[in-house]
Amino acid sequence: REAEYQWKGLGFAVLAHGSFNFFILTLTPVGILLAFVVFLVAWFQTLRAIKLHSANSPFRK
């Protein structure tokens, strides 16, 4: 039980550290570009998923 709390604390620390590093990265032009690329990729993946979903949809004539 004690170990579980330690792991959760460690995970939270890593998460906080990672998001803090990401925040610092986004303050630089490269970080902004990187965030934009990640956003674009996620957006295209979502669009593709919607397209696939509507193609498989029984409502489509």
PLY file of the C-alpha trace (Angstrom):
ply
format ascii 1.0
element vertex 61
property float x
property float y
property float z
element edge 60
property int vertex1
property int vertex2
end_header
0.00 0.00 0.00
2.85 2.36 0.91
4.69 1.53 -2.31
1.58 2.38 -4.33
1.52 5.89 -2.87
5.23 6.28 -3.61
4.70 5.26 -7.24
1.80 7.69 -7.59
3.93 10.47 -6.11
6.77 9.63 -8.48
4.43 9.55 -11.47
3.00 12.92 -10.48
6.50 14.39 -10.09
7.54 13.11 -13.54
4.32 14.44 -15.05
4.78 17.86 -13.43
8.43 17.99 -14.49
7.53 16.97 -18.05
4.78 19.57 -18.39
7.09 22.22 -16.90
9.77 21.36 -19.47
7.12 21.45 -22.19
6.02 24.89 -20.95
9.60 26.17 -21.16
9.96 24.63 -24.63
6.83 26.38 -25.87
8.36 29.74 -24.95
11.00 29.22 -27.65
10.20 29.47 -31.39
11.27 25.85 -31.85
8.95 24.81 -29.03
6.08 26.73 -30.61
6.79 25.09 -33.96
6.98 21.68 -32.32
3.69 22.23 -30.48
2.09 23.37 -33.76
3.31 20.25 -35.59
2.00 18.01 -32.81
-1.33 19.87 -32.96
-1.51 19.46 -36.75
-0.76 15.73 -36.56
-3.40 15.23 -33.87
-5.88 17.27 -35.93
-5.25 15.22 -39.08
-5.57 11.97 -37.11
-8.91 13.16 -35.73
-10.11 14.15 -39.20
-9.07 10.76 -40.57
-10.88 8.98 -37.75
-14.05 11.01 -38.43
-13.80 10.27 -42.17
-13.35 6.54 -41.51
-16.21 6.60 -39.02
-18.59 8.35 -41.44
-17.54 5.99 -44.26
-18.48 3.01 -42.08
-21.64 4.73 -40.90
-24.89 2.99 -41.91
-26.61 6.39 -42.25
-24.44 7.38 -45.21
-26.21 6.87 -48.53
0 1
1 2
2 3
3 4
4 5
5 6
6 7
7 8
8 9
9 10
10 11
11 12
12 13
13 14
14 15
15 16
16 17
17 18
18 19
19 20
20 21
21 22
22 23
23 24
24 25
25 26
26 27
27 28
28 29
29 30
30 31
31 32
32 33
33 34
34 35
35 36
36 37
37 38
38 39
39 40
40 41
41 42
42 43
43 44
44 45
45 46
46 47
47 48
48 49
49 50
50 51
51 52
52 53
53 54
54 55
55 56
56 57
57 58
58 59
59 60
